Amino acid sequence: MLAYVSWHRPAAGIDEQAYEGALEQFHASLAQRPPSGFNGSAVFRAHEIPWLAGGSQGGYEDWYLLDGWSAVGVLEEAAVSSGHVTAHERIAAKSGIAAGAVYRLAEGHARLGETRVGVWVTRASGHSHPSVEALLGDGMDRATAGLWRRCIGLGPAPEYCLLATERPAGAGEARLPAGWSAAVLSREVLFSG
């Protein structure tokens, strides 16, 4: 399973409630008429997004679950095609800065609407990849968490993301190899479907 993840903020002067309403309308449109290979989406209000310019500011995080690489292209075309174009144009007209990435589910579940915490792990340049076991330490509950690894960055994006219902005991800064960092960020679900 892949996930296209987008981080973004409204353009200057855009009302937050209007922006959130347009986001929810776009995701609801995809849920009502899902493109081939699309397995649902979620929108979160994030209190901070450190890798997006102005990182201490809040913003939004969209997750689009997809069967595989061909579904990424299908979603791209469907988003601006008949059935979704009006909802897409509404949110695009209100959007400011954005970045994105494609992640692959490495372990656990992909039930996005249940997750409230994201542990975002970033690798310093030149450092090797640790094993999944090293990252998880004491492990994770596969029924309540999912570990995602970045496949493609479309702008700055952390290497791993552990999504969970609460902060996992086994994920923490002290467990990471030298040169790696972790940010534990809380999120609020705006839409899940």
Number of C-alpha atoms within 10 A of each C-alpha: 16 25 28 21 22 19 23 21 22 21 15 10 7 14 11 14 9 14 20 20 13 20 25 19 19 20 25 20 18 24 16 11 12 17 18 14 18 21 19 22 23 22 26 23 20 21 16 18 22 17 15 21 13 12 12 12 13 17 22 23 23 22 23 22 26 24 14 14 13 11 18 21 11 15 20 11 14 19 20 14 12 9 15 21 15 16 20 21 15 17 19 15 13 20 17 12 14 17 18 20 20 23 24 20 19 17 15 18 18 24 19 24 18 15 21 18 21 25 23 21 23 18 19 13 8 7 11 12 12 12 8 14 11 15 21 18 16 13 14 20 14 13 11 17 25 23 24 24 20 20 14 14 16 12 14 13 24 21 20 24 25 26 27 27 16 15 18 22 12 17 22 18 16 12 16 19 16 12 12 19 17 20 17 17 17 19 19 16 17 17 19 19 16
